[in-house]
Every structure is written in structure tokens, then in C-alpha cells.
Amino acid sequence: MAPMAGVTDPIMRELAEDQGADLAFCEMVSAKGLSYANERTEDLLEVGPRERLVGVQLFGHDPAVMADMAQRVVDLLGDTLALIDINMGCPARKIQTKGDGSALMKDPALAARIVEATSQAVSVPVTAKMRRGFYADEETAPELARRLEDAGAWAVTVHGRTAQQMYRGKADWSTIARVKEAVGIPVIGNGDVVNGTSALAMIEQTECDAVMIARAAQGNPWVFADVQAALSGAPAPAAPSPIERIETARKHAHMLSAWEPRALVRMRKQASWYCKGLPGASIARGALNQCVTIDDYDRVFDAIEDHLRSVGQEG
Ligand SMILES: Cc1cc2nc3c(=O)[nH]c(=O)nc-3n(C[C@H](O)[C@H](O)[C@H](O)COP(=O)(O)O)c2cc1C
């Protein structure tokens, strides 16, 4: 499961792992924020009670700070840390205008220095996540990936859109294929994988070594069971029933509440993703947006389930 700022909380990661995700990433973490011991930045590094492995993604542009903070993350997370990923893809204005995220695609020499400094500083694998290029229609990912491989990157993830493209259009999977041809390290394909069928199609078209899923995992941990079944040639598992979806949303809310009650406000959007497409979803969204306590969520989930039963849609 991909890193998603404001979304991939520890409980979402645990539920993804329960459904077969091999690795889930935390939200991107500011190396600079960590270096200032910013409490809210450090909170992003908390792991869930059942989490066995997590990928941590750092963003920043100063090689020395990135290397120091990677070491901090290793010290903090110990064996739970699978790898450190460097964000080279975030297109958000407030990130890339500071030289972070996708701005690194415009400066491959600096990007390589960051990977070099970081991989020399830590014992865990260091990876990088990039886009197809920075400017619209530009493809710099294969050349950047080659440089990062030389600098010590253990793997690269490629999202087949440019930074200027943001989320418009379709991800160009042929970029992933060209990166795969350019390097010997593992390549993780990303962009528009929504189920087992599209995961297999990406692997077939690009020969990538793994797939990373972001938006299709929102309110949908079952996507990982679907992908794992497709990868092993097993029949697709049955889609969750509407009641199962609501019960999983309830479980997510209760686990979040037990872990960190302040995180419950973030459950609003998570809950509306679980409800997406269900009868009454738009009414539910309004009610969910008022929820503050776990009891509030329980009341709304009860009401949605009553509604589903009344329209005969529970199964
Ligand atoms: C809400 C949201 C937050 C995201 N935050 C991050 C992030 O913190 N780091 C990152 O590398 N990519 C981030 N992304 C990009 C995703 O990881 C992924 O590359 C992109 O959504 C394409 O994959 P998809 O088609 O499976 O959604 C974010 C995407 C979304 C929708």
C-alpha cells in the first residue's frame, strides 16, 4: 500500500496487511520537521499495536538532513522498519516549490546525492518513489532511476504520470517498462491499479517486480486480497457485503479510537470511503462529517446498517 498523506494511518495499514498487503507505507514525513523535533511530525512515525512492518517515506532536499533523519527513524522504529523511501514525486505546490518531492526530478544530481548519503547512513534498504517526469510529457524517470541505482537505491517506485499532470489522465505504464529496462534493481509499478486484474495487467505490460496501490485502497482493504489471489492464480475472493464494509469501518474507528482518540476526526473521510456506492451513502457522508466521538460513529454506522436492512441490501 502506497504512502498517502493524511490517509495511511496505522490502523489502515494493519487492515491492509490483514487482507494480504505485503508492505504498507506511512504518510510522507518531513525530514526538516523531524530535525526540529516537531511533535506532529514525530506522531506520523507511530506504529499500530499489531503492525509488524512499515515503510517510512521522508521528504526533503538536504542530503545531510535526510541522512540524519533516516538514522533517527531507524533508531525509533527498530525491527518494525522495512525500508526508508525518499519522496521524489509529490507534485503539491507547497512541497515542490521548496525543492522537495517532485522538484528533485529536476535536479537528478541532488536526488542521487540524497540517496547516496541516506543509504550510507542506514542499514535498512533505501528506495525512491518518483513520477514519469516533472514537466508535462517529459519522461526523465528511466535516466533518474539509473542514477539512483548507481547512488545505492535498493529499488524504485514509478508512478506513470508527470508531476505537472497531477492526477489527470491515465498513468503511462510504458514508462515503468522503460525504467525496468534501464535498471537492475527492483521496480515497483504504481498508478491506476485498482484490482487483481489491473495488477496482473501492469506486471505483464511492464515486467515490474511489485505493484503499489494508493487510491483503490481507500475504504477498501479487500483490494489486497483480490491482488494476492490474482497473483497466485486463485479465484477472486467474493466482494465484501455492504454490512461487512460497514463493520470494517466500525472496526477501523474503534481501533483508531483505542490507539489515539485524537485521530478519530480523520475517520470521517475513511468512513465515507467505506460507504462509497452503498444506498444512502450521500446522507451518511453528511452525518459522518459531524462525528467527533466513537459513540457518534457507532450511531451513524447503526443507522446505515438499519437502512441497508430496510432496503434489503445487507447481504
Ligand atoms: C490523498 C493522497 C495522498 C498521497 N500522499 C502521498 C505521499 O505522502 N507520498 C507519496 O509518495 N505519494 C503520495 N500520494 C501518491 C500515491 O502514493 C500514488 O503514487 C498515486 O495516488 C497513484 O497511485 P494510485 O493510482 O494507486 O492512486 C498520495 C495520493 C493521494 C491520493
The ligand as a Gaussian input file, in Angstrom:
#p B3LYP/6-31G(d) Opt

LIG

0 1
 C       -4.603000      11.501000      -0.669000
 C       -3.287000      11.113000      -1.288000
 C       -2.114000      11.326000      -0.591000
 C       -0.879000      10.971000      -1.154000
 N        0.266000      11.135000      -0.407000
 C        1.451000      10.683000      -0.892000
 C        2.636000      10.694000      -0.098000
 O        2.626000      11.090000       1.094000
 N        3.780000      10.239000      -0.663000
 C        3.826000       9.774000      -1.956000
 O        4.893000       9.365000      -2.430000
 N        2.719000       9.725000      -2.710000
 C        1.552000      10.146000      -2.217000
 N        0.417000      10.034000      -2.977000
 C        0.506000       9.410000      -4.308000
 C        0.234000       7.907000      -4.240000
 O        1.170000       7.256000      -3.413000
 C        0.270000       7.276000      -5.651000
 O        1.551000       7.473000      -6.199000
 C       -0.776000       7.852000      -6.599000
 O       -2.011000       8.073000      -5.954000
 C       -1.003000       6.929000      -7.807000
 O       -1.416000       5.659000      -7.391000
 P       -2.962000       5.170000      -7.480000
 O       -3.376000       5.308000      -8.923000
 O       -2.924000       3.745000      -6.996000
 O       -3.758000       6.082000      -6.608000
 C       -0.820000      10.408000      -2.450000
 C       -2.009000      10.197000      -3.143000
 C       -3.229000      10.530000      -2.585000
 C       -4.486000      10.274000      -3.354000

